[in-house]
Amino acid sequence: MGTFKIEGGHALKGEITPQGAKNEALQILCAVLLTEETVTIHNIPDILDVNKLIALLGSLGVETEKLGKGAYRFKAARVDLDYLQSAQFKEDGRGLRGSIMIVGPLLARYGMGYIPKPGGDKIGRRRLDTHFEGLIKLGARFRYNKEEYFYGVEAEKLHGTYMLLDEASVTGTANIVMAAVLAEGTTTIYNAACEPYLQQLCNMLNRMGAKISGVGSNLLTIEGVERLSGTTHTMLPDMIEIGSWIGLAAMTRSELTIKNVGWGSLGQIPNVFRKLGITIEKRDDDIYIPAHTDGYEIQSFIDGSILTIADAPWPGFTPDLLSIVLVVATQARGSVLIHQKMFESRLFFVDKLIDMGAKIILCDPHRATVIGHDFHSQLKATTMSSPDIRAGVSLLIAALSARGTSTIHNIEQIDRGYENIDERLRAIGARIERIA
């Protein structure tokens, strides 16, 4: 189990460039299974979860070739379907939640798709019903081995249909879309997720020959085609990492420039941080954040009531950044209510922040009230463990702002989502050391 040793309380300065988007990568990489032709992908982040998926594709028989930093060429001409029934696949697939999205492409192209119950962050119940209900509506037969937690769908032919999703699941929508592009007839998906990463997937599939309309809305219409061809695709910068660096700049009162952020795909993120009192300047496609030497003040609602920041499906505020917002609020002037609607266990890391001196009232598993210190009382260093990707980075930001030297264990959780984070932070002046 790896460890970070962090000497906090130092201002940072410089430029940092966000990695390619993790959540987009997991969808795009699964889509290479839809064609026997070559697919070239750029700006792939070098992180544990993505590298596990690339290795899983290789085990499936997909030819993978690394062309350079963040660039790969894939060719799924000969997929080993026997691997799907092997003990090794049940072990490999279980370690990565994103592996669920191989099911739709495999079902569409080969008439079968299997997956063990996938892992991922322990942030509450994350059901798979939307995925499989959508595939069943396309004509798949579903089976589930309770003893081995092994899911399967099979079909001789998929047929387009109308469906109203029970929730706007991003990965569920992606799985259904990837199955529907090769189905016979027209599929209509209402209450579809419409995140930028899903838009990227749909646009890539259209370049491959799919016929998807309504991209960017919650109503997708897909006219099935017989086959897809190869393409080249470049992934967006990771909006969650961009939000993390905004929070880092504010908490450490640092002057930072975040390069090439893709402003058009950031949605509510800049606005939410501005509501916390953080100055965010748009400079071409960069974000410039001045050093907040006088701190930052949380806005109230127009009627004077306490600001509430809650997550919601796109175009609402992403749940992946609520933990960052919570940490940033611990040093603001004023108070804020954080409402985590989508996952019931994501706020349980606040006890570690309370140990560091933060004033946080955990109201219930979904809500926390934060009373900011306005930097009058600095957080104090401590020893802690990273429970998941986003909470882990939030604790890292807290440690970088704290007085003294902190230790964070289980940093493999952070490495799952952030590429070479210690090296990149040292480049802008952070005092962070990785201990094996």
C-alpha positions as CSV (number, residue, x, y, z in Angstrom):
1,M,0.0,0.0,0.0
2,G,1.6,3.3,-1.1
3,T,1.8,6.5,0.9
4,F,2.1,10.2,0.3
5,K,4.1,12.3,2.8
6,I,3.0,16.0,2.4
7,E,4.5,19.1,4.0
8,G,1.6,21.6,3.9
9,G,1.2,25.3,4.2
10,H,3.2,26.4,1.2
11,A,1.9,28.5,-1.7
12,L,2.2,27.0,-5.2
13,K,2.8,28.8,-8.5
14,G,2.9,27.9,-12.2
15,E,1.0,26.1,-14.8
16,I,-0.6,22.7,-14.8
17,T,-2.2,20.9,-17.7
18,P,-5.2,18.5,-17.1
19,Q,-5.0,14.9,-18.2
20,G,-7.4,13.3,-20.7
21,A,-10.8,12.6,-19.2
22,K,-10.9,9.3,-17.2
23,N,-14.7,8.9,-17.5
24,E,-14.6,9.5,-21.3
25,A,-11.7,7.0,-21.7
26,L,-13.6,4.2,-20.1
27,Q,-16.4,4.6,-22.7
28,I,-14.3,5.3,-25.7
29,L,-12.0,2.3,-25.1
30,C,-14.9,-0.1,-24.9
31,A,-16.2,1.3,-28.3
32,V,-13.2,-0.1,-30.1
33,L,-14.9,-3.5,-29.8
34,L,-17.6,-2.4,-32.3
35,T,-15.4,-2.6,-35.4
36,E,-12.7,-4.9,-36.8
37,E,-10.9,-1.8,-38.2
38,T,-8.3,0.3,-36.6
39,V,-9.2,2.9,-34.0
40,T,-6.6,5.5,-32.9
41,I,-7.2,7.4,-29.7
42,H,-5.2,10.4,-28.4
43,N,-5.0,12.0,-24.9
44,I,-5.6,8.8,-23.0
45,P,-4.7,9.3,-19.3
46,D,-2.0,7.1,-17.9
47,I,-3.9,6.0,-14.8
48,L,-4.6,2.7,-13.1
49,D,-8.3,2.3,-14.1
50,V,-7.6,3.1,-17.7
51,N,-4.5,0.9,-17.9
52,K,-6.5,-2.0,-16.4
53,L,-9.1,-1.6,-19.1
54,I,-6.5,-1.5,-21.9
55,A,-5.0,-4.7,-20.4
56,L,-8.5,-6.3,-20.3
57,L,-9.0,-5.4,-24.0
58,G,-5.6,-7.0,-24.8
59,S,-6.6,-10.2,-23.0
60,L,-9.8,-10.2,-25.1
61,G,-7.6,-10.4,-28.2
62,V,-7.7,-6.7,-29.2
63,E,-4.4,-5.6,-30.8
64,T,-3.1,-2.7,-28.8
65,E,-0.1,-0.5,-29.8
66,K,1.2,2.4,-27.9
67,L,2.2,5.2,-30.3
68,G,3.4,7.7,-27.8
69,K,2.3,9.5,-24.6
70,G,-1.4,9.2,-24.4
71,A,-1.8,7.7,-27.9
72,Y,-2.8,4.2,-28.7
73,R,-3.9,2.2,-31.8
74,F,-6.5,-0.6,-31.3
75,K,-7.8,-3.3,-33.6
76,A,-10.4,-5.7,-32.5
77,A,-10.3,-8.0,-35.6
78,R,-10.0,-11.2,-33.6
79,V,-11.8,-11.2,-30.3
80,D,-11.3,-14.2,-28.0
81,L,-14.8,-15.0,-26.9
82,D,-13.6,-18.0,-24.9
83,Y,-11.8,-15.6,-22.5
84,L,-15.2,-14.3,-21.4
85,Q,-15.9,-17.6,-19.7
86,S,-12.5,-18.0,-18.1
87,A,-11.6,-17.6,-14.4
88,Q,-9.0,-15.0,-15.4
89,F,-11.7,-12.8,-17.0
90,K,-13.8,-13.1,-13.9
91,E,-10.9,-11.9,-11.9
92,D,-9.8,-9.1,-14.3
93,G,-13.3,-7.7,-14.9
94,R,-14.1,-7.6,-11.2
95,G,-11.4,-5.1,-10.4
96,L,-12.7,-2.3,-12.6
97,R,-16.2,-0.8,-12.7
98,G,-15.7,0.6,-16.2
99,S,-15.5,-3.0,-17.5
100,I,-19.3,-3.1,-17.5
101,M,-19.3,-1.1,-20.8
102,I,-17.7,-3.9,-22.8
103,V,-21.1,-5.7,-22.5
104,G,-23.0,-3.6,-25.0
105,P,-20.4,-3.7,-27.8
106,L,-19.8,-7.4,-27.4
107,L,-23.6,-8.1,-27.5
108,A,-24.0,-6.0,-30.6
109,R,-21.2,-7.5,-32.5
110,Y,-21.0,-11.1,-31.3
111,G,-24.4,-11.8,-29.8
112,M,-23.1,-12.2,-26.3
113,G,-21.7,-10.1,-23.5
114,Y,-20.6,-11.2,-20.0
115,I,-19.2,-9.5,-17.0
116,P,-18.5,-10.3,-13.3
117,K,-19.9,-7.8,-10.8
118,P,-17.6,-4.9,-11.3
119,G,-15.7,-3.1,-8.5
120,G,-14.8,0.6,-8.3
121,D,-15.2,3.2,-5.5
122,K,-17.1,2.2,-2.4
123,I,-19.4,5.3,-2.4
124,G,-22.7,3.6,-2.0
125,R,-25.1,1.5,-4.0
126,R,-24.4,1.7,-7.8
127,R,-26.8,-0.6,-9.5
128,L,-26.6,-2.0,-13.0
129,D,-30.3,-2.3,-13.7
130,T,-30.4,0.5,-16.2
131,H,-27.7,-1.2,-18.3
132,F,-29.4,-4.6,-18.5
133,E,-33.0,-3.3,-18.7
134,G,-32.0,-1.4,-21.8
135,L,-30.2,-4.3,-23.4
136,I,-33.2,-6.6,-22.7
137,K,-35.5,-4.1,-24.4
138,L,-33.2,-4.4,-27.5
139,G,-34.0,-8.1,-27.5
140,A,-31.3,-9.6,-25.2
141,R,-31.8,-12.5,-22.9
142,F,-30.5,-11.9,-19.4
143,R,-29.0,-14.4,-17.0
144,Y,-27.2,-14.0,-13.6
145,N,-25.2,-16.5,-11.7
146,K,-25.7,-15.5,-8.0
147,E,-23.0,-17.8,-6.7
148,E,-20.3,-16.2,-8.9
149,Y,-21.9,-12.7,-9.3
150,F,-21.6,-13.2,-13.0
151,Y,-23.9,-11.4,-15.5
152,G,-24.6,-12.3,-19.1
153,V,-26.7,-11.2,-22.0
154,E,-27.2,-13.0,-25.3
155,A,-29.2,-12.4,-28.5
156,E,-29.2,-13.7,-32.1
157,K,-30.2,-10.2,-33.3
158,L,-30.9,-6.9,-31.5
159,H,-33.9,-4.9,-32.6
160,G,-34.5,-1.2,-32.2
161,T,-37.2,0.0,-29.8
162,Y,-38.3,2.9,-27.7
163,M,-37.1,3.1,-24.1
164,L,-37.5,5.5,-21.2
165,L,-34.5,5.0,-18.9
166,D,-35.3,4.9,-15.2
167,E,-32.3,7.1,-14.5
168,A,-30.0,9.2,-16.6
169,S,-27.1,6.8,-16.0
170,V,-24.0,7.8,-18.0
171,T,-22.5,4.4,-18.2
172,G,-25.9,2.8,-18.7
173,T,-26.7,5.2,-21.6
174,A,-23.2,4.5,-23.1
175,N,-23.7,0.7,-23.0
176,I,-27.2,0.9,-24.6
177,V,-26.0,3.3,-27.3
178,M,-23.1,1.0,-28.2
179,A,-25.5,-1.9,-28.5
180,A,-28.1,0.0,-30.4
181,V,-25.8,1.3,-33.2
182,L,-25.6,-2.2,-34.7
183,A,-29.2,-3.2,-33.9
184,E,-31.8,-3.7,-36.7
185,G,-34.2,-0.7,-36.9
186,T,-34.5,2.5,-34.9
187,T,-33.9,2.9,-31.2
188,T,-35.1,5.9,-29.2
189,I,-33.6,6.5,-25.8
190,Y,-35.5,9.1,-23.6
191,N,-34.0,10.3,-20.3
192,A,-30.6,9.6,-21.8
193,A,-27.5,11.0,-20.1
194,C,-26.0,13.9,-22.0
195,E,-22.7,14.6,-20.4
196,P,-19.9,15.9,-22.7
197,Y,-18.1,12.5,-22.4
198,L,-21.2,10.8,-23.7
199,Q,-21.5,13.4,-26.5
200,Q,-17.9,12.5,-27.4
201,L,-18.8,8.8,-27.6
202,C,-21.7,9.5,-29.9
203,N,-19.7,11.8,-32.1
204,M,-17.0,9.2,-32.4
205,L,-19.5,6.5,-33.3
206,N,-21.0,8.8,-35.9
207,R,-17.6,9.2,-37.5
208,M,-17.4,5.4,-37.5
209,G,-20.6,5.2,-39.5
210,A,-23.3,5.2,-36.8
211,K,-26.5,7.3,-37.2
212,I,-27.1,8.9,-33.9
213,S,-29.2,12.1,-33.7
214,G,-30.1,14.3,-30.7
215,V,-26.5,14.3,-29.4
216,G,-26.2,16.6,-26.4
217,S,-29.9,16.2,-25.4
218,N,-31.7,13.6,-23.3
219,L,-33.5,12.2,-26.3
220,L,-31.3,10.1,-28.6
221,T,-32.5,8.5,-31.8
222,I,-30.3,5.7,-33.2
223,E,-30.8,4.2,-36.7
224,G,-29.0,0.9,-36.7
225,V,-26.3,0.1,-39.3
226,E,-24.7,-3.2,-40.4
227,R,-21.1,-2.3,-39.5
228,L,-18.8,0.4,-38.3
229,S,-15.4,1.5,-39.6
230,G,-12.3,2.8,-37.9
231,T,-11.6,6.3,-36.8
232,T,-9.3,8.7,-34.9
233,H,-10.5,10.3,-31.7
234,T,-9.0,12.8,-29.2
235,M,-10.4,12.9,-25.6
236,L,-11.4,16.0,-23.8
237,P,-9.4,17.3,-20.8
238,D,-10.7,15.9,-17.5
239,M,-13.2,18.3,-16.0
240,I,-12.9,16.6,-12.5
241,E,-9.2,17.2,-12.5
242,I,-9.7,20.8,-13.6
243,G,-12.1,21.3,-10.7
244,S,-9.5,19.7,-8.4
245,W,-6.9,22.2,-9.4
246,I,-9.2,25.1,-8.9
247,G,-9.8,23.9,-5.4
248,L,-6.1,23.4,-4.8
249,A,-5.3,26.9,-5.9
250,A,-7.9,28.4,-3.5
251,M,-7.0,26.3,-0.5
252,T,-3.3,27.0,-0.8
253,R,-3.8,30.6,-1.8
254,S,-1.7,30.0,-4.9
255,E,-1.5,31.7,-8.3
256,L,-2.1,29.0,-10.9
257,T,-2.9,28.7,-14.6
258,I,-4.8,25.6,-15.7
259,K,-4.0,25.1,-19.4
260,N,-6.3,24.0,-22.2
261,V,-9.3,23.3,-20.1
262,G,-12.0,23.0,-22.9
263,W,-14.2,25.8,-21.5
264,G,-17.1,24.7,-23.7
265,S,-17.4,21.4,-21.8
266,L,-17.1,22.7,-18.2
267,G,-20.7,23.4,-17.6
268,Q,-21.5,24.6,-14.1
269,I,-18.0,24.0,-12.7
270,P,-16.6,27.6,-13.0
271,N,-19.9,29.1,-11.7
272,V,-20.1,26.9,-8.6
273,F,-16.5,27.7,-7.6
274,R,-17.3,31.4,-8.2
275,K,-20.2,31.1,-5.7
276,L,-17.6,30.0,-3.1
277,G,-15.9,33.4,-3.8
278,I,-13.0,32.1,-5.9
279,T,-11.8,34.3,-8.7
280,I,-11.7,32.4,-12.0
281,E,-10.5,34.2,-15.2
282,K,-10.9,32.9,-18.7
283,R,-7.7,33.5,-20.7
284,D,-8.3,32.0,-24.1
285,D,-8.8,28.3,-23.3
286,D,-7.0,28.5,-20.0
287,I,-8.2,29.2,-16.4
288,Y,-6.2,31.7,-14.4
289,I,-6.6,31.8,-10.6
290,P,-4.9,34.6,-8.7
291,A,-3.5,34.0,-5.2
292,H,-6.4,34.6,-2.8
293,T,-4.3,36.3,-0.1
294,D,-7.4,37.9,1.4
295,G,-9.4,34.6,1.3
296,Y,-12.7,34.0,-0.4
297,E,-16.3,34.6,0.7
298,I,-19.3,32.3,0.0
299,Q,-22.2,33.9,-1.6
300,S,-25.7,33.6,-0.1
301,F,-28.9,33.0,-2.1
302,I,-30.8,36.1,-3.2
303,D,-33.1,35.9,-0.2
304,G,-30.2,35.7,2.2
305,S,-30.5,32.0,2.9
306,I,-27.5,29.7,3.2
307,L,-25.9,28.6,-0.1
308,T,-26.7,25.0,-1.0
309,I,-24.5,23.1,-3.5
310,A,-26.0,19.9,-4.8
311,D,-25.1,17.4,-7.5
312,A,-27.3,16.5,-10.4
313,P,-27.1,14.8,-13.8
314,W,-25.6,17.0,-16.5
315,P,-26.0,19.9,-17.1
316,G,-26.2,20.0,-13.3
317,F,-23.1,20.0,-11.1
318,T,-21.1,16.7,-11.2
319,P,-21.1,14.6,-8.0
320,D,-17.4,13.9,-8.5
321,L,-16.5,17.5,-7.4
322,L,-18.7,17.8,-4.3
323,S,-15.9,16.5,-2.1
324,I,-13.5,19.1,-3.5
325,V,-16.1,21.9,-2.9
326,L,-16.5,20.7,0.6
327,V,-12.8,20.9,1.4
328,V,-12.6,24.4,-0.2
329,A,-15.4,25.6,1.9
330,T,-13.5,24.7,5.1
331,Q,-11.4,27.9,4.7
332,A,-14.0,30.2,3.2
333,R,-15.8,33.1,4.8
334,G,-19.3,31.9,5.5
335,S,-21.1,28.7,5.5
336,V,-22.5,26.3,2.9
337,L,-24.7,23.2,2.8
338,I,-23.3,20.4,0.7
339,H,-26.0,18.0,-0.6
340,Q,-24.8,14.8,-2.1
341,K,-27.9,13.4,-3.7
342,M,-26.6,10.6,-5.9
343,F,-24.4,8.5,-3.6
344,E,-25.0,7.9,0.1
345,S,-21.5,7.2,1.3
346,R,-19.4,9.9,-0.4
347,L,-19.5,12.3,2.6
348,F,-18.1,9.8,5.2
349,F,-14.6,11.1,4.7
350,V,-15.4,14.3,6.5
351,D,-14.4,12.8,9.9
352,K,-10.8,13.1,8.7
353,L,-11.3,16.8,7.9
354,I,-12.9,17.3,11.3
355,D,-9.7,15.7,12.8
356,M,-7.7,18.3,11.0
357,G,-9.8,21.1,12.6
358,A,-12.5,21.7,10.0
359,K,-15.9,22.8,11.2
360,I,-18.3,20.4,9.5
361,I,-21.7,19.1,10.7
362,L,-22.6,15.8,9.0
363,C,-26.4,16.1,9.0
364,D,-27.0,12.6,7.4
365,P,-25.3,10.4,4.8
366,H,-26.3,12.9,2.1
367,R,-25.8,16.4,3.6
368,A,-23.0,18.3,5.4
369,T,-22.9,21.9,6.6
370,V,-19.5,23.5,6.5
371,I,-18.6,26.6,8.5
372,G,-15.5,28.2,7.0
373,H,-12.4,29.3,9.0
374,D,-11.5,32.2,6.7
375,F,-7.9,31.1,7.1
376,H,-8.0,32.4,10.8
377,S,-7.4,28.8,11.9
378,Q,-5.3,26.6,9.6
379,L,-6.0,22.9,9.2
380,K,-3.5,20.8,11.1
381,A,-1.6,17.9,9.7
382,T,-2.6,14.3,10.4
383,T,-2.4,10.7,9.2
384,M,-5.2,9.4,7.1
385,S,-6.2,6.9,4.4
386,S,-7.7,7.5,1.0
387,P,-11.2,5.8,0.8
388,D,-11.9,6.5,-2.9
389,I,-10.5,8.6,-5.8
390,R,-12.3,11.9,-5.2
391,A,-12.2,11.8,-1.4
392,G,-8.5,10.9,-1.6
393,V,-7.7,14.0,-3.7
394,S,-9.8,16.2,-1.4
395,L,-7.7,15.0,1.6
396,L,-4.5,15.6,-0.4
397,I,-5.6,19.2,-1.1
398,A,-6.4,19.6,2.6
399,A,-3.0,18.3,3.5
400,L,-1.3,20.7,1.1
401,S,-3.0,23.6,2.9
402,A,-2.5,22.3,6.4
403,R,0.1,23.2,9.0
404,G,2.7,20.5,9.4
405,T,3.4,17.2,7.7
406,S,0.6,14.8,6.8
407,T,0.6,11.2,5.7
408,I,-2.0,9.7,3.3
409,H,-2.1,5.9,2.9
410,N,-3.8,3.8,0.3
411,I,-2.8,6.3,-2.4
412,E,-3.5,3.6,-5.1
413,Q,-7.1,5.0,-4.9
414,I,-5.8,8.4,-6.0
415,D,-3.6,6.8,-8.7
416,R,-6.8,5.2,-10.2
417,G,-7.9,8.6,-11.4
418,Y,-5.0,11.1,-11.4
419,E,-1.9,10.7,-13.6
420,N,1.5,11.1,-11.9
421,I,-0.1,13.5,-9.4
422,D,2.9,13.8,-7.1
423,E,5.3,14.7,-10.0
424,R,2.9,17.2,-11.4
425,L,2.3,18.9,-8.0
426,R,6.1,19.1,-7.3
427,A,6.5,20.9,-10.6
428,I,4.4,23.8,-9.2
429,G,6.1,23.8,-5.9
430,A,4.2,21.2,-3.7
431,R,6.2,19.4,-1.1
432,I,5.0,15.9,-1.6
433,E,6.9,12.6,-1.5
434,R,5.7,9.1,-2.6
435,I,6.8,6.4,-0.2
436,A,6.5,2.8,-1.5
